[in-house]
Amino acid sequence: MSKVISFATQKGGSGKSTLALVLAAPLATEYGLRIAVLDCDYQQSIVKTREQVDAANFAKLREANPDAQYPYDVYPWQLSRIFDFIDNPEHTYDLIIIDVPGRADGDDVFNALTACDAVIVPLVSDYLDRASTAEFMTILEAIKKAADDAQIDFQYYGLPTKRVAGQREEKEMDDYIDGLGLSRFNSYLGHRKAYTRASTLYSLLNPAWARYAGGTKDTSDEIRRVCEELIERLGLPDRRATAAASVSTASTSAK
């Protein structure tokens, strides 16, 4: 069965759609996962990235390789129809990623979150974000306890994002979340321009695209650590050898 995750928060502007974009392509191309992204956000940022940003590069790629495909599927979707997708027996995805609206405070949003195996909450070390993030994660902790009582698998994790090395606020955020007994990733993503240039066509682990986006070795290392921790925590298959063997001319076609 597919694993279902969501990137969610109670505060807009935390970068949850960016997180989905940054991680989906490498999970598909480098780790060999079959992925579907359901874009349920009102802004449709992921759908727009594919249709308005990546379409031209994809057309060029198809000229060179008519069999080329996007590395994962993207669907504009309604929150009220989440279960129609998840429960469809014809789908064979390893991972379904739900990008919920920017504020997770409606019944449809919370119904969607209960459909997930895990909810990933961006942790931004900003004083204004801290209280609302902790409050949201406390709600997720309550959902987890109810799921445990019903013997349903449900997890949630904070994922530190927009990190700036050496800032006191970063450690304070970690200590605050840990002090509340809430779960978080050990890995993190820094505050890097390259992440705002994530693509639905090319992975930021693709050297050519990483150079174009302004990525560095540190960028690649951060993404790999987050991907591998996500795979381990969710018990997802790791098909790195298979993915490496199937790499096509896409890796040399990024502009």
C-alpha positions in Angstrom: 0.0 0.0 0.0 1.0 3.6 -0.6 2.4 5.7 2.2 0.6 9.0 2.5 2.3 12.1 3.9 1.4 15.8 4.1 3.4 19.0 4.6 1.2 21.1 6.8 1.3 24.1 9.2 -1.1 26.5 10.8 0.9 29.5 9.6 1.3 30.5 5.9 4.7 31.3 4.4 6.5 28.5 6.1 7.6 26.9 2.9 5.6 23.7 2.9 5.0 23.7 -0.9 8.7 24.4 -1.4 9.5 21.4 0.8 7.3 19.1 -1.3 9.0 20.4 -4.5 12.5 20.0 -3.0 12.0 16.4 -1.9 9.6 14.9 -4.5 12.0 14.9 -7.4 15.1 13.4 -5.7 12.9 10.8 -4.0 11.7 9.8 -7.4 14.9 10.1 -9.4 17.6 9.2 -6.9 15.7 6.7 -4.7 13.4 5.2 -7.3 10.1 5.9 -5.5 6.8 6.0 -7.5 5.3 9.3 -6.3 2.1 11.3 -6.7 1.7 14.8 -5.5 -1.8 16.1 -4.8 -1.8 19.8 -4.9 -4.7 20.8 -2.7 -3.4 24.3 -1.8 -5.6 27.1 -3.1 -2.5 28.7 -4.7 -1.7 25.6 -6.7 2.0 26.4 -6.5 3.2 22.9 -7.5 0.8 22.7 -10.4 1.8 26.1 -11.6 5.5 25.2 -11.3 4.9 22.3 -13.6 2.6 24.0 -16.1 4.3 27.5 -16.2 7.9 26.9 -15.2 8.9 23.4 -16.2 6.8 23.0 -19.4 9.4 24.7 -21.7 12.3 22.5 -20.4 10.1 19.4 -20.7 9.3 20.2 -24.3 13.0 20.5 -25.0 13.7 17.3 -23.2 11.1 15.5 -25.3 12.7 16.8 -28.5 15.9 15.1 -27.5 14.2 12.0 -26.0 10.6 11.4 -27.1 10.1 8.8 -24.3 11.1 11.2 -21.5 8.6 11.6 -18.7 8.3 13.8 -15.6 9.8 11.9 -12.6 6.5 12.0 -10.7 2.8 12.7 -11.1 1.2 16.0 -10.1 -2.6 16.4 -9.7 -4.7 19.5 -8.9 -7.0 18.0 -6.3 -9.8 18.9 -3.9 -9.4 18.1 -0.2 -12.9 16.8 -0.1 -11.9 14.0 -2.6 -8.7 12.9 -0.9 -10.0 9.5 -0.1 -11.1 8.9 -3.7 -7.5 9.1 -4.7 -5.9 7.3 -1.8 -8.4 4.4 -1.9 -8.2 3.9 -5.7 -6.9 0.3 -6.1 -5.5 1.1 -9.6 -2.8 3.4 -8.1 0.6 1.8 -7.5 2.4 4.7 -5.9 5.0 4.1 -3.1 4.3 7.6 -1.8 1.5 10.1 -2.0 2.3 13.6 -1.0 -0.6 15.9 -0.1 0.1 19.7 -0.2 -2.7 21.1 1.9 -3.8 24.8 2.1 -1.4 27.2 3.8 -3.4 27.3 7.0 -4.4 23.9 8.4 -7.4 25.0 10.3 -10.5 23.7 8.5 -12.4 20.4 8.8 -11.4 19.3 5.3 -7.8 19.9 6.1 -7.9 17.9 9.3 -9.8 15.1 7.6 -7.0 15.0 5.0 -4.4 14.9 7.8 -6.1 11.9 9.4 -5.7 10.0 6.1 -1.9 10.4 6.3 0.7 8.0 7.7 2.8 11.0 8.6 2.4 14.8 8.7 5.6 16.9 8.2 5.6 20.3 9.8 8.1 22.9 8.7 10.0 24.3 11.7 11.1 27.9 11.2 13.1 29.4 14.0 11.1 32.6 14.2 9.6 33.8 17.5 6.3 34.6 15.7 6.2 31.0 14.2 7.2 29.2 17.4 4.0 29.3 19.4 1.7 28.5 16.4 3.9 25.7 15.2 4.0 24.1 18.7 0.3 24.5 19.1 -0.3 22.7 15.7 2.1 19.9 16.6 0.3 19.5 20.0 -2.9 19.0 18.0 -1.1 16.4 15.9 0.1 14.7 19.1 -3.5 14.4 20.2 -4.4 12.9 16.8 -1.5 10.4 17.2 -2.7 9.3 20.6 -6.2 8.7 19.3 -4.8 6.8 16.3 -2.6 4.7 18.7 -5.7 3.8 20.7 -7.5 2.7 17.5 -4.3 0.8 16.4 -4.0 3.1 13.3 -0.5 4.1 12.2 0.0 7.8 12.4 3.1 9.8 12.9 4.1 13.5 12.8 7.5 15.2 12.6 8.8 18.7 12.7 11.4 19.3 9.9 13.7 22.2 10.5 13.8 24.5 7.5 15.3 27.8 6.5 18.2 27.1 8.9 21.0 29.6 9.3 24.1 28.0 10.9 25.2 29.4 14.2 22.0 31.4 14.9 20.9 31.1 18.6 17.3 30.9 17.5 17.9 27.6 15.8 19.0 25.8 19.0 16.2 27.6 20.9 13.6 26.2 18.5 15.0 22.7 18.8 15.1 22.9 22.6 11.6 24.3 22.6 10.2 21.4 20.5 12.2 18.8 22.4 11.1 20.2 25.7 7.4 19.8 24.7 8.1 16.1 23.9 7.3 16.6 20.2 8.9 14.7 17.4 11.3 16.2 14.9 13.8 15.2 12.2 17.5 15.2 13.0 18.2 16.4 9.5 17.3 19.9 8.2 17.2 22.2 5.2 19.2 25.5 5.3 18.1 28.9 4.1 19.2 28.5 0.5 18.1 30.3 -2.7 18.4 27.0 -4.6 15.4 25.6 -2.7 13.2 28.3 -4.1 14.2 27.1 -7.6 13.1 23.5 -7.1 11.6 21.9 -10.2 9.0 19.2 -10.8 11.2 18.0 -13.7 14.7 18.1 -12.4 16.1 17.1 -9.0 18.4 19.4 -7.1 20.6 16.4 -6.9 21.0 16.6 -10.6 24.4 18.4 -10.9 23.4 20.4 -14.0 20.2 21.7 -12.5 21.8 22.2 -9.1 24.4 24.5 -10.7 21.7 26.4 -12.6 19.7 26.8 -9.3 22.7 28.0 -7.4 23.1 24.8 -5.3 26.3 23.5 -3.7 27.6 20.3 -2.2 26.0 21.4 1.1 22.7 21.7 -0.7 22.9 18.1 -2.0 24.1 16.8 1.3 21.1 18.4 3.1 18.6 17.0 0.7 20.1 13.5 0.8 20.0 13.4 4.6 16.4 14.5 4.7 15.4 12.0 2.0 17.1 9.1 3.7 15.7 10.0 7.1 12.2 10.2 5.6 12.6 6.8 3.9 13.8 5.3 7.1 11.1 6.7 9.3 8.3 5.8 6.9 9.7 2.4 6.0 9.7 3.3 2.3 11.6 1.2 -0.2 15.1 2.5 -1.1 15.8 1.7 -4.8 18.9 3.7 -5.3 20.6 1.1 -7.4 17.6 0.7 -9.7 17.2 4.5 -10.0 20.9 4.9 -10.9 20.7 2.3 -13.5 17.7 3.9 -15.2 19.1 7.5 -15.4 18.5 8.8 -18.9 19.7 11.8 -20.8 17.6 14.0 -18.5 20.7 14.5 -16.3 22.6 16.2 -19.1 19.7 18.1 -20.6 19.1 20.6 -17.7 19.7 24.2 -18.7 
